[in-house]
Amino acid sequence: MRRHRLRHQRRDRLLGLLGMALLVGAATLATAPIAGAQEPTGQIRLGHLSPTTPGVDITLSGPEGPSSVDQRIASGAAYGAVTGYLKLVPGRYTISMRPAGSDPNAEAPLAAGLQVAAGTAQSLLFFDNGSGGSVRGELVNDDLSVPTAADGKVRLVQGADGLPPLQALAVDGPKLATDLAYGTVTDYATVAAKTWDVRLSAGGQTLAGQLPVGGGSVNTVVVTRDTAGKLAVKPLADVAGLPVGIPANPTPSVQQPSGAPEAAAPAAPAAPKPPAAKPAPQQQIPIGGVPAGAGATAGGGPGVLPILLALAGAPLLVFSMSSMSAARRRSSG
């Protein structure tokens, strides 16, 4: 009889411990932060503006620590290529550039370290103006705060080597650059939201073109040289803003997706066609580059697992406590 009672007591203790463990696990999961759900990130993009460097494969390693990973973010990126923004958790990273098609484990001829802080945006640009004409990485802070809906922000990156300092003018507007040397970046200029006529000149070369500036947009214009050595530009919409020509407070209307042909008017007896869904905006990638990968993916809440653990643990704990109380009453009786 005594042996039978001891077995029941041991069983009740084990059930009690198991129930307590399940409840503790449920509480831990319910209160633990969700990886990636609310983790702050910083943004980084890369620009290949070294005309003496052929196409490269670009690899990102980091953040430093046990969770460090390697990922290829561009393959065969040529002069003039700029990646889209990468969203990265804060930490220190290493950017490695190898000749296109190289073994990803081979030593990288070009490498640069950078620190990513939460809530920041940066551009790491590679130029040919290092010591002795070597390749140099320039880390530039990007201000992605948007202006009013009636304005846009514009800045220039001078990536055209071998030319006299660059002059850039928005016709009937501000000077965007004065005596801008290769390897330098202007401050942001705030201009009215519209399509601007822009003129660039360097030495005997002149380039005229149009630059659409949307309301509330942030724009970077990368100046390079084409295969013939002539001035060329690559406009990047860092923050897209409103399409050019759309007023800041438009009256409600159906807008066609960008680049889509206008829908033909329906016949009188037919119902009008529903508007086509507008595609999600994509980061503009200049020729020679590839879209960059994404960083951490936001997750949902803790899910149903804590609830299931709690439902399983509570009855076991209650049963165990009840059994032990009954046993104590029987023994005392």
Summary of the structure (lengths in Angstrom):
residues: 333
radius of gyration: 30.6
end to end distance: 15.1
largest distance: 110.3
contacts: 966
relative contact order: 0.19
helix: 18%
strand: 34%
